[in-house]
Amino acid sequence: MKLNEVLQHPSLKTIQVAAGSRGLNRNVSQIGMIDAPDIIDFLFDGQLLVTSGYHFTKNPHLLYDLIIAMNKKNASGIAIKSGRYVSELSDEIITLADELNVPILWTPADDFLSLTVKRLTAVILETQNTELRQIIAINQQLSDLNAQNITYQHLLDQSAKVLKTPLALLDSHFTAIYASSEWVAQREFLTHFLRHESGIDYLNLNTPTRITFNHQKIDILLIFSALNENKAFAAFVVNEEEPSDFQMLRQQQVINTLGLANSRTDLLNETDFRNRSGFFLNVMQGGLNDKAIDNYLRDENIDKDRHFQVAIIDFIEKNKIIESHQFEIRQQLTRWFIAEHHLPVLTFSHSQQIVLLIDEGIDTKDFLQQLLQFLTIQKKLHYPLTIGFSRIFGAIHKLDELYEQANNALKLTTQQHPIMRFRPKNAQELLNLLPKQESDVFVKKILGNILNNAELLETLKSYMFLHQNVTAVAAALFVHRNTINYRLKRISELLGVDLEMPDVLVDIQLALLLI
């Protein structure tokens, strides 16, 4: 509690302020009665020292040094028995006490020091007991509100009554999403100031901070969140330059209550994200028909006719064990960046990848470059990232095709070229993007019976690459033309195909490219 609050008690009305009146807002938590020359060694934070002043008469500089020491120790002040040994203060002492805002009090000359200490202690204990009862009542009141699952508006209005000051709830983007009734009209102005004029790095803000808004001092305190990128803040008008312990306890009660409410919101948001990820995964795997997809998109207010490009974000390190929390941080930072810039981008997670559905109205490459630059400078991410994205735009119904393109592009990324768009340059490069298992199955199906015959395989390669010109093949292989005709007949028999059929030649050409 504040010293000026203690002195307002009727039992202490005879105590007078001699100097340092601007320091009466200092906190007082204990009373000390000391008459010793080494009094400085027994100072404590929040201590109001009561003394007869006896040693000040023997050592005039002791009071001067004591005032300086009390200021350093953040002591509450000093109370001297009037007329016992000290009847007046020098100009030097008064000036120092006023400069350092260290209160010097006169206690009644006809009161025993022990009686003065008793009265002061009784007032402090009485006040502390009252404040404790109030804290318990506040805690019960706010807990009941949380249990009732009331609206944020009601919760903030009740919290404002507890703190006796207006307050606002800020999200992780420093947007005042809710405010107590006194501040509702200023929400947009407060948001604009915080986001664009305060100069605060709110993504990385982890400590209390004080700003001046609309000629008022505003304290911003962090509200606990399980995920740092989902954190929220409470902003409220400062009524006291240095809040009392009681006020700080009330603030913490409100912060805890808002934190609990915010955690429920976080949980709902994470549940929605997981449900959305499940939906998109079903679309990719062909588990939903067009009608089911359209119904979900309608319920989520997503235009089924909009086209999207798909991008995939992943860590470039494939052979290292990466802590699971790194994937969570990457996901939360990506979603934070998209929300921060109000971008029409949908997100979901799949196999520890972040998948983005980028609206056709966005410059995809520019957006991905900005996103990668943002993620790269985040100290919380310990591994480099790469991004692959599809060549085409398409409806969500074609998500499997778009994802496959993006994933194939992702495989071609490197630390030197961290962003790649799917764009096969030639048939061979396109075929190289096929999964090896599927390629091997196809090659075995088309060429299986001659794969172990090097002579026939080489003859077939030459025949295909020389445009089925038997004479040219014979010359290239340094054999007679009839030998080539015999080998081609043998190949046709072993493969069970007609080498003059166009579709057969296409399959053979592809199989040879895949070897």
VEXDREN-2710 file (C-alpha; in Angstrom, 1 decimal):
% VEXDREN-2710
k/r/px/py/pz
1/MET/0.0/0.0/0.0
2/LYS/1.0/3.6/-0.5
3/LEU/2.4/5.7/2.4
4/ASN/-0.2/8.5/1.8
5/GLU/-2.9/5.9/2.2
6/VAL/-1.5/4.8/5.5
7/LEU/-1.3/8.4/6.8
8/GLN/-5.0/9.0/5.9
9/HIS/-6.0/6.7/8.7
10/PRO/-7.7/8.6/11.6
11/SER/-5.3/7.1/14.2
12/LEU/-2.4/8.7/12.4
13/LYS/-3.7/12.2/11.8
14/THR/-1.1/13.7/14.1
15/ILE/1.8/12.7/12.0
16/GLN/3.0/15.6/9.8
17/VAL/5.0/15.7/6.6
18/ALA/8.2/17.7/7.0
19/ALA/9.8/17.1/3.5
20/GLY/9.7/14.9/0.4
21/SER/5.9/15.1/0.0
22/ARG/6.1/14.0/-3.6
23/GLY/7.4/10.6/-2.4
24/LEU/4.2/9.8/-0.4
25/ASN/3.2/7.5/-3.2
26/ARG/6.0/5.1/-2.2
27/ASN/5.0/1.7/-1.2
28/VAL/5.1/0.8/2.5
29/SER/5.2/-2.8/3.6
30/GLN/6.9/-2.8/7.0
31/ILE/7.7/-0.6/9.9
32/GLY/11.2/-0.5/11.5
33/MET/12.2/1.2/14.8
34/ILE/15.9/1.7/14.9
35/ASP/18.1/4.0/17.0
36/ALA/21.7/3.0/16.1
37/PRO/24.6/4.7/14.3
38/ASP/24.7/1.9/11.7
39/ILE/21.1/2.4/10.8
40/ILE/21.9/2.4/7.1
41/ASP/22.8/-1.3/7.3
42/PHE/19.3/-2.2/8.3
43/LEU/17.3/-0.7/5.5
44/PHE/14.8/-2.7/3.4
45/ASP/12.6/-2.1/0.4
46/GLY/9.3/-0.7/1.4
47/GLN/10.4/0.1/5.0
48/LEU/9.1/3.1/6.9
49/LEU/11.8/3.8/9.5
50/VAL/10.8/5.3/12.9
51/THR/13.5/6.9/15.1
52/SER/14.0/9.3/17.9
53/GLY/16.7/11.1/15.9
54/TYR/19.3/10.7/18.7
55/HIS/22.2/9.8/16.5
56/PHE/21.5/12.7/14.1
57/THR/22.5/15.2/16.8
58/LYS/25.9/13.5/17.2
59/ASN/26.5/13.0/13.5
60/PRO/24.8/15.7/11.4
61/HIS/25.7/14.0/8.1
62/LEU/24.1/10.7/9.1
63/LEU/20.6/11.9/8.1
64/TYR/21.9/13.2/4.8
65/ASP/23.5/9.8/4.0
66/LEU/20.5/8.0/5.3
67/ILE/18.2/9.8/2.9
68/ILE/20.4/8.8/0.0
69/ALA/20.6/5.2/1.1
70/MET/16.8/5.0/1.6
71/ASN/16.3/6.2/-2.0
72/LYS/18.7/3.5/-3.3
73/LYS/17.0/0.8/-1.2
74/ASN/13.5/2.1/-2.3
75/ALA/12.6/2.5/1.4
76/SER/9.2/4.2/2.1
77/GLY/10.5/7.1/4.3
78/ILE/11.6/8.1/7.7
79/ALA/9.5/9.3/10.7
80/ILE/11.3/11.3/13.4
81/LYS/9.9/12.0/16.8
82/SER/9.4/15.7/16.9
83/GLY/11.3/17.7/19.6
84/ARG/12.9/14.7/21.3
85/TYR/16.3/15.3/19.8
86/VAL/15.5/17.0/16.5
87/SER/13.2/20.0/16.3
88/GLU/13.8/21.2/12.8
89/LEU/15.5/20.2/9.6
90/SER/18.2/22.1/7.8
91/ASP/17.6/23.6/4.3
92/GLU/20.1/21.1/3.0
93/ILE/18.1/18.1/4.3
94/ILE/14.8/19.4/3.1
95/THR/16.2/20.1/-0.4
96/LEU/17.7/16.6/-0.6
97/ALA/14.5/14.9/0.5
98/ASP/12.4/16.9/-2.0
99/GLU/14.8/16.2/-4.8
100/LEU/14.9/12.4/-4.1
101/ASN/11.2/12.3/-3.1
102/VAL/12.0/10.6/0.2
103/PRO/9.3/11.5/2.8
104/ILE/10.4/12.8/6.2
105/LEU/7.7/12.7/8.8
106/TRP/7.2/14.3/12.3
107/THR/5.7/12.0/14.8
108/PRO/4.0/13.5/17.9
109/ALA/6.3/14.6/20.7
110/ASP/4.1/13.2/23.4
111/ASP/3.8/9.7/21.9
112/PHE/6.1/6.9/22.7
113/LEU/7.9/5.6/19.7
114/SER/6.6/2.1/20.5
115/LEU/3.1/3.5/20.3
116/THR/3.7/5.1/17.0
117/VAL/5.1/1.9/15.6
118/LYS/2.1/0.0/17.0
119/ARG/-0.3/2.3/15.3
120/LEU/1.5/2.3/12.0
121/THR/1.8/-1.5/12.0
122/ALA/-1.9/-1.9/13.0
123/VAL/-3.0/0.3/10.0
124/ILE/-0.8/-1.7/7.6
125/LEU/-2.0/-5.1/8.9
126/GLU/-5.6/-3.9/8.8
127/THR/-5.2/-2.7/5.2
128/GLN/-3.4/-5.8/4.1
129/ASN/-6.2/-8.0/5.6
130/THR/-8.8/-5.9/3.8
131/GLU/-6.9/-6.1/0.5
132/LEU/-6.5/-9.9/1.0
133/ARG/-10.2/-10.3/1.4
134/GLN/-10.8/-8.2/-1.6
135/ILE/-8.3/-10.2/-3.7
136/ILE/-10.1/-13.4/-2.7
137/ALA/-13.4/-11.9/-3.6
138/ILE/-12.1/-10.7/-6.9
139/ASN/-10.6/-14.1/-7.7
140/GLN/-14.0/-15.7/-6.9
141/GLN/-15.9/-13.2/-9.0
142/LEU/-13.6/-13.6/-12.1
143/SER/-13.5/-17.4/-11.7
144/ASP/-17.3/-17.4/-11.7
145/LEU/-17.4/-15.3/-14.8
146/ASN/-15.0/-17.7/-16.6
147/ALA/-17.1/-20.7/-15.5
148/GLN/-20.2/-19.0/-17.0
149/ASN/-18.4/-18.8/-20.4
150/ILE/-19.6/-15.2/-20.8
151/THR/-18.7/-12.9/-23.7
152/TYR/-15.4/-11.1/-23.8
153/GLN/-17.3/-7.8/-23.7
154/HIS/-18.8/-8.7/-20.3
155/LEU/-15.6/-10.1/-19.0
156/LEU/-13.7/-6.9/-19.9
157/ASP/-16.4/-4.7/-18.4
158/GLN/-16.1/-6.6/-15.1
159/SER/-12.3/-6.5/-15.2
160/ALA/-12.4/-2.7/-15.8
161/LYS/-14.5/-2.4/-12.6
162/VAL/-11.9/-4.5/-10.7
163/LEU/-9.0/-2.3/-12.0
164/LYS/-11.0/0.9/-11.9
165/THR/-9.7/1.8/-15.3
166/PRO/-10.7/1.0/-18.9
167/LEU/-8.9/-1.8/-20.7
168/ALA/-8.7/-3.6/-24.0
169/LEU/-7.8/-7.1/-25.2
170/LEU/-5.2/-7.1/-27.9
171/ASP/-4.4/-10.1/-30.2
172/SER/-1.0/-11.1/-31.4
173/HIS/-1.2/-8.5/-34.1
174/PHE/-1.8/-5.6/-31.6
175/THR/-5.4/-5.3/-32.8
176/ALA/-7.8/-4.3/-30.1
177/ILE/-10.3/-7.0/-30.7
178/TYR/-12.4/-6.2/-27.6
179/ALA/-12.5/-3.3/-25.1
180/SER/-14.4/-2.4/-22.0
181/SER/-17.4/0.0/-22.6
182/GLU/-15.4/3.1/-21.9
183/TRP/-12.9/2.3/-24.7
184/VAL/-15.2/0.7/-27.3
185/ALA/-15.3/3.9/-29.3
186/GLN/-11.5/4.2/-29.3
187/ARG/-10.7/0.6/-30.4
188/GLU/-9.9/1.5/-34.0
189/PHE/-7.8/4.5/-33.0
190/LEU/-5.9/2.4/-30.4
191/THR/-5.3/-0.4/-32.9
192/HIS/-3.9/2.1/-35.5
193/PHE/-1.6/3.7/-33.0
194/LEU/-0.3/0.4/-31.6
195/ARG/0.3/-1.2/-35.0
196/HIS/1.6/1.8/-37.0
197/GLU/2.9/4.5/-34.6
198/SER/4.0/2.8/-31.3
199/GLY/7.2/1.3/-32.9
200/ILE/6.8/-1.9/-30.8
201/ASP/7.9/-5.2/-32.2
202/TYR/4.8/-6.9/-31.0
203/LEU/5.6/-10.3/-32.4
204/ASN/8.6/-10.5/-30.1
205/LEU/7.2/-8.5/-27.2
206/ASN/7.6/-10.6/-24.1
207/THR/7.9/-8.0/-21.3
208/PRO/5.5/-5.3/-20.0
209/THR/5.8/-2.0/-21.8
210/ARG/4.3/1.5/-21.3
211/ILE/3.2/3.9/-24.0
212/THR/1.4/7.2/-24.2
213/PHE/-1.8/7.2/-26.2
214/ASN/-4.3/10.1/-26.4
215/HIS/-2.5/11.9/-23.6
216/GLN/-2.8/8.9/-21.3
217/LYS/-0.2/6.4/-20.1
218/ILE/-1.1/2.9/-21.2
219/ASP/0.4/-0.3/-19.7
220/ILE/0.6/-3.3/-22.0
221/LEU/0.9/-6.7/-20.3
222/LEU/1.4/-10.1/-21.9
223/ILE/-1.4/-12.6/-21.5
224/PHE/-0.2/-16.2/-21.2
225/SER/-0.6/-18.4/-24.2
226/ALA/0.6/-22.0/-24.9
227/LEU/1.9/-20.8/-28.3
228/ASN/3.9/-17.6/-28.4
229/GLU/2.6/-16.6/-31.8
230/ASN/-0.9/-16.8/-30.4
231/LYS/-0.2/-14.6/-27.5
232/ALA/-2.5/-11.8/-26.5
233/PHE/-2.1/-8.6/-24.5
234/ALA/-4.1/-6.5/-22.0
235/ALA/-3.8/-2.7/-22.4
236/PHE/-5.1/-0.4/-19.7
237/VAL/-4.9/3.2/-18.6
238/VAL/-2.3/3.8/-15.8
239/ASN/-3.9/5.4/-12.8
240/GLU/-0.8/5.3/-10.7
241/GLU/2.8/6.0/-11.8
242/GLU/4.0/3.2/-9.6
243/PRO/1.1/0.8/-8.9
244/SER/0.8/-0.5/-5.3
245/ASP/1.3/-4.2/-4.6
246/PHE/-2.5/-4.5/-4.2
247/GLN/-3.1/-2.9/-7.6
248/MET/-0.5/-5.2/-9.1
249/LEU/-2.3/-8.2/-7.6
250/ARG/-5.6/-7.1/-9.1
251/GLN/-3.9/-6.7/-12.4
252/GLN/-2.5/-10.2/-12.2
253/GLN/-6.0/-11.6/-11.3
254/VAL/-7.4/-9.9/-14.4
255/ILE/-4.5/-11.2/-16.6
256/ASN/-5.0/-14.7/-15.3
257/THR/-8.7/-14.6/-16.1
258/LEU/-8.2/-13.2/-19.6
259/GLY/-5.5/-15.8/-20.1
260/LEU/-7.9/-18.6/-19.3
261/ALA/-10.5/-17.2/-21.7
262/ASN/-7.8/-16.7/-24.4
263/SER/-6.6/-20.3/-24.0
264/ARG/-10.1/-21.5/-24.7
265/THR/-10.2/-19.4/-27.9
266/ASP/-6.7/-20.8/-28.9
267/LEU/-8.0/-24.3/-28.4
268/LEU/-11.0/-23.7/-30.6
269/ASN/-8.8/-22.1/-33.3
270/GLU/-6.4/-25.1/-33.2
271/THR/-9.4/-27.5/-33.4
272/ASP/-10.7/-25.6/-36.4
273/PHE/-7.2/-25.8/-38.0
274/ARG/-6.9/-29.5/-37.5
275/ASN/-10.4/-30.1/-38.8
276/ARG/-9.6/-28.1/-41.9
277/SER/-6.4/-30.1/-42.4
278/GLY/-8.4/-33.3/-42.2
279/PHE/-10.8/-32.0/-44.8
280/PHE/-8.1/-31.0/-47.3
281/LEU/-6.3/-34.4/-46.7
282/ASN/-9.6/-36.2/-47.6
283/VAL/-9.8/-34.1/-50.7
284/MET/-6.3/-35.0/-51.7
285/GLN/-6.9/-38.7/-51.1
286/GLY/-10.1/-38.7/-53.1
287/GLY/-12.2/-39.5/-50.0
288/LEU/-14.9/-36.9/-50.8
289/ASN/-17.2/-36.4/-53.7
290/ASP/-17.8/-33.0/-55.3
291/LYS/-21.0/-32.4/-53.4
292/ALA/-19.4/-33.1/-50.1
293/ILE/-16.6/-30.7/-51.0
294/ASP/-19.0/-28.0/-52.1
295/ASN/-21.0/-28.3/-48.8
296/TYR/-17.9/-27.9/-46.7
297/LEU/-16.7/-24.9/-48.6
298/ARG/-20.1/-23.3/-48.3
299/ASP/-20.1/-23.8/-44.6
300/GLU/-16.6/-22.3/-44.3
301/ASN/-17.5/-19.3/-46.5
302/ILE/-15.0/-20.4/-49.2
303/ASP/-15.9/-19.7/-52.8
304/LYS/-15.9/-23.1/-54.5
305/ASP/-15.3/-21.4/-57.9
306/ARG/-12.1/-19.7/-56.7
307/HIS/-8.8/-21.0/-58.1
308/PHE/-5.7/-21.5/-56.0
309/GLN/-2.0/-22.2/-56.4
310/VAL/-0.6/-24.7/-53.9
311/ALA/2.7/-24.2/-52.1
312/ILE/4.5/-26.4/-49.7
313/ILE/6.9/-25.3/-47.0
314/ASP/9.3/-27.7/-45.5
315/PHE/12.7/-27.9/-43.7
316/ILE/15.5/-28.5/-46.2
317/GLU/17.2/-30.9/-43.7
318/LYS/15.9/-34.4/-44.6
319/ASN/18.4/-36.6/-42.8
320/LYS/18.3/-34.8/-39.4
321/ILE/16.1/-35.3/-36.4
322/ILE/14.2/-32.1/-36.0
323/GLU/12.4/-31.3/-32.8
324/SER/8.6/-31.5/-33.1
325/HIS/8.3/-28.0/-31.6
326/GLN/10.2/-26.6/-34.6
327/PHE/7.4/-27.8/-36.8
328/GLU/4.8/-26.1/-34.5
329/ILE/6.8/-22.8/-34.5
330/ARG/7.0/-22.9/-38.3
331/GLN/3.3/-23.5/-38.6
332/GLN/2.3/-20.7/-36.2
333/LEU/4.7/-18.2/-37.7
334/THR/3.4/-18.9/-41.2
335/ARG/-0.2/-18.5/-40.1
336/TRP/0.8/-15.3/-38.1
337/PHE/2.4/-13.8/-41.2
338/ILE/-0.7/-14.5/-43.4
339/ALA/-3.0/-13.0/-40.8
340/GLU/-0.8/-10.0/-40.2
341/HIS/-1.0/-9.0/-43.9
342/HIS/-4.7/-10.0/-44.3
343/LEU/-3.9/-12.3/-47.2
344/PRO/-6.5/-14.7/-48.8
345/VAL/-4.4/-17.8/-48.2
346/LEU/-5.7/-21.0/-46.7
347/THR/-3.3/-23.2/-44.7
348/PHE/-3.3/-26.8/-43.5
349/SER/-0.7/-29.3/-42.4
350/HIS/0.2/-32.6/-43.9
351/SER/3.0/-35.0/-43.0
352/GLN/4.9/-32.2/-41.1
353/GLN/4.6/-29.9/-44.2
354/ILE/2.8/-26.6/-44.2
355/VAL/0.5/-26.5/-47.3
356/LEU/-0.7/-23.1/-48.6
357/LEU/-3.6/-22.5/-50.9
358/ILE/-2.8/-19.2/-52.5
359/ASP/-5.7/-17.2/-54.0
360/GLU/-5.4/-16.5/-57.7
361/GLY/-5.5/-12.7/-56.9
362/ILE/-2.1/-12.9/-55.2
363/ASP/1.3/-12.6/-56.9
364/THR/2.4/-16.0/-55.7
365/LYS/6.1/-15.7/-56.2
366/ASP/6.3/-12.3/-54.5
367/PHE/4.2/-13.5/-51.6
368/LEU/6.4/-16.6/-51.1
369/GLN/9.6/-14.6/-51.2
370/GLN/8.3/-12.2/-48.5
371/LEU/7.1/-15.2/-46.4
372/LEU/10.5/-17.0/-46.7
373/GLN/12.4/-13.8/-45.8
374/PHE/10.2/-13.4/-42.7
375/LEU/10.6/-17.0/-41.6
376/THR/14.4/-17.0/-42.3
377/ILE/15.1/-14.1/-39.9
378/GLN/13.1/-15.7/-37.0
379/LYS/15.6/-16.8/-34.4
380/LYS/13.2/-19.4/-33.0
381/LEU/13.5/-21.4/-36.2
382/HIS/16.8/-23.3/-36.2
383/TYR/16.7/-24.9/-39.7
384/PRO/16.6/-23.5/-43.2
385/LEU/13.4/-23.8/-45.2
386/THR/12.5/-24.3/-48.8
387/ILE/9.2/-23.9/-50.8
388/GLY/7.9/-25.6/-53.8
389/PHE/4.7/-24.4/-55.6
390/SER/2.4/-25.6/-58.4
391/ARG/2.7/-24.3/-61.9
392/ILE/-1.1/-24.0/-62.4
393/PHE/-4.1/-22.6/-60.5
394/GLY/-7.0/-24.9/-59.9
395/ALA/-10.2/-25.4/-57.9
396/ILE/-9.9/-27.1/-54.5
397/HIS/-11.5/-30.1/-56.1
398/LYS/-8.2/-30.6/-58.0
399/LEU/-6.1/-30.3/-54.8
400/ASP/-4.4/-33.7/-55.4
401/GLU/-3.0/-32.6/-58.7
402/LEU/-1.9/-29.2/-57.4
403/TYR/-0.3/-30.7/-54.3
404/GLU/1.6/-33.2/-56.5
405/GLN/3.1/-30.4/-58.6
406/ALA/4.1/-28.4/-55.6
407/ASN/5.7/-31.5/-53.9
408/ASN/7.7/-32.3/-57.0
409/ALA/8.9/-28.7/-57.2
410/LEU/9.8/-29.0/-53.5
411/LYS/12.1/-31.9/-54.3
412/LEU/14.1/-29.8/-56.6
413/THR/14.8/-27.0/-54.1
414/THR/18.2/-26.3/-52.5
415/GLN/19.5/-23.9/-50.0
416/GLN/20.8/-21.8/-52.9
417/HIS/17.5/-22.0/-54.7
418/PRO/14.9/-22.3/-51.9
419/ILE/11.8/-21.4/-53.9
420/MET/10.9/-23.5/-57.0
421/ARG/7.9/-23.6/-59.3
422/PHE/6.9/-26.8/-61.0
423/ARG/8.0/-26.4/-64.6
424/PRO/9.4/-29.4/-66.4
425/LYS/11.9/-28.3/-69.1
426/ASN/11.8/-31.5/-71.2
427/ALA/10.4/-35.0/-71.3
428/GLN/13.4/-36.5/-69.5
429/GLU/13.1/-34.0/-66.6
430/LEU/9.4/-34.6/-66.4
431/LEU/9.9/-38.3/-66.2
432/ASN/12.6/-37.9/-63.5
433/LEU/9.9/-36.5/-61.2
434/LEU/8.0/-39.8/-61.2
435/PRO/8.4/-41.9/-58.1
436/LYS/11.1/-44.5/-58.7
437/GLN/8.9/-47.4/-57.6
438/GLU/6.3/-46.5/-60.2
439/SER/8.9/-46.0/-62.9
440/ASP/10.5/-49.4/-62.2
441/VAL/7.1/-51.1/-62.5
442/PHE/6.4/-49.4/-65.8
443/VAL/9.9/-50.3/-67.3
444/LYS/9.5/-53.9/-66.2
445/LYS/6.1/-54.1/-67.8
446/ILE/7.2/-52.8/-71.1
447/LEU/10.8/-54.1/-71.4
448/GLY/11.0/-56.8/-68.8
449/ASN/11.9/-59.8/-71.1
450/ILE/14.9/-58.1/-72.7
451/LEU/16.2/-56.0/-69.7
452/ASN/19.0/-58.6/-69.1
453/ASN/19.9/-59.0/-72.8
454/ALA/22.3/-56.1/-73.4
455/GLU/22.6/-56.8/-77.2
456/LEU/18.8/-56.7/-77.8
457/LEU/18.4/-53.7/-75.5
458/GLU/21.1/-51.7/-77.3
459/THR/19.5/-52.6/-80.7
460/LEU/16.1/-51.4/-79.5
461/LYS/17.6/-48.1/-78.2
462/SER/19.3/-47.4/-81.5
463/TYR/16.2/-48.4/-83.4
464/MET/14.1/-45.9/-81.4
465/PHE/16.6/-43.1/-81.4
466/LEU/17.3/-43.4/-85.1
467/HIS/13.6/-43.1/-86.0
468/GLN/13.2/-46.8/-86.9
469/ASN/15.7/-46.6/-89.8
470/VAL/17.1/-50.1/-90.0
471/THR/20.0/-49.2/-92.3
472/ALA/21.1/-46.4/-90.0
473/VAL/20.9/-48.8/-87.0
474/ALA/23.1/-51.4/-88.8
475/ALA/25.7/-48.8/-89.6
476/ALA/25.7/-47.4/-86.0
477/LEU/26.2/-50.9/-84.6
478/PHE/28.6/-52.1/-87.3
479/VAL/26.5/-55.2/-88.3
480/HIS/24.7/-56.3/-91.4
481/ARG/21.2/-55.0/-92.0
482/ASN/19.7/-58.5/-91.9
483/THR/21.2/-58.9/-88.4
484/ILE/19.2/-55.9/-87.2
485/ASN/16.0/-57.3/-88.8
486/TYR/16.6/-60.6/-87.0
487/ARG/17.1/-58.9/-83.7
488/LEU/14.0/-56.7/-84.1
489/LYS/11.9/-59.8/-84.9
490/ARG/13.3/-61.5/-81.8
491/ILE/12.5/-58.4/-79.6
492/SER/9.0/-58.3/-81.0
493/GLU/8.5/-61.9/-80.1
494/LEU/9.9/-61.6/-76.5
495/LEU/7.9/-58.4/-75.8
496/GLY/4.7/-59.7/-77.5
497/VAL/4.2/-56.4/-79.4
498/ASP/4.2/-55.1/-83.0
499/LEU/7.1/-52.6/-83.4
500/GLU/5.3/-50.8/-86.1
501/MET/2.3/-49.8/-83.9
502/PRO/2.6/-46.1/-82.8
503/ASP/1.2/-46.7/-79.3
504/VAL/3.8/-49.5/-78.8
505/LEU/6.6/-47.2/-79.9
506/VAL/5.5/-44.5/-77.4
507/ASP/5.5/-46.9/-74.5
508/ILE/8.9/-48.2/-75.5
509/GLN/10.3/-44.7/-75.9
510/LEU/9.1/-43.8/-72.4
511/ALA/10.4/-47.0/-70.8
512/LEU/13.9/-46.4/-72.4
513/LEU/13.9/-42.9/-71.0
514/LEU/13.1/-44.2/-67.5
515/ILE/16.0/-46.7/-67.5
END
